[in-house]
């Protein structure tokens, strides 16, 4: 019969194997980081320079599409424009939990959802009419915020 390890011997051997695996992972990650760092460089552009813009296509709600083999990655040759027409971004106030308050645009639809025998009133809130970004929210939660109805 084969000898079976039990108790502290088995735990010790398992600990050693886990530590060996962790060391090898650390070494591999360090090696990969050094490869990436060698190729990385800071880029600076000046007015009138020609550059290629890399893009990732998005869906209607701003989520990036998964790149496929023949998906275009660059949008032609562009130049760095004069910065006189650039609009300064708005100051955004963050809450303690790093969330941002976004005012709702309007309510598009309502529906009742049955959940465990209870009726829950839902409203479809369009947050940005330009992109069509909308979510289903609880009606009672949205009553505290004044909205315009379609």
KAHU-V533844 format. One record per backbone hydrogen bond with DSSP energy under -0.5 kcal/mol. NH is the residue of the N-H (numbers start at 0). CO is the residue of the C=O. Records with the same first field share a line. If there is no record, write none. Layout:
# KAHU-V533844
NH = CO ; CO
This chain:
# KAHU-V533844
8 = 5
10 = 6
11 = 7
12 = 8
13 = 9
14 = 10
15 = 11
16 = 12
17 = 13
18 = 14
19 = 15
20 = 16
21 = 17
22 = 18
23 = 19
24 = 20
25 = 21
26 = 22
27 = 23
28 = 24
29 = 25
30 = 26
31 = 27
32 = 28
33 = 29
34 = 30
35 = 31
36 = 32
37 = 33
38 = 34
39 = 35
47 = 79
48 = 45
50 = 77
52 = 75
53 = 51
54 = 72
58 = 62
61 = 58
64 = 56
70 = 67
74 = 52
75 = 73
77 = 50
79 = 48
80 = 78
84 = 81
85 = 82
93 = 91
94 = 98
97 = 94
101 = 99
102 = 100
104 = 125
105 = 125
106 = 147
107 = 105 ; 123
108 = 123
110 = 121
112 = 119
114 = 112 ; 117
117 = 114
119 = 112 ; 117
120 = 118
121 = 110
122 = 136
123 = 108
124 = 122 ; 134
125 = 105 ; 123
126 = 124 ; 132
127 = 132
131 = 127
132 = 127
134 = 124
136 = 122 ; 134
138 = 120
141 = 137
142 = 138
143 = 140
144 = 141
145 = 143
147 = 104
149 = 106
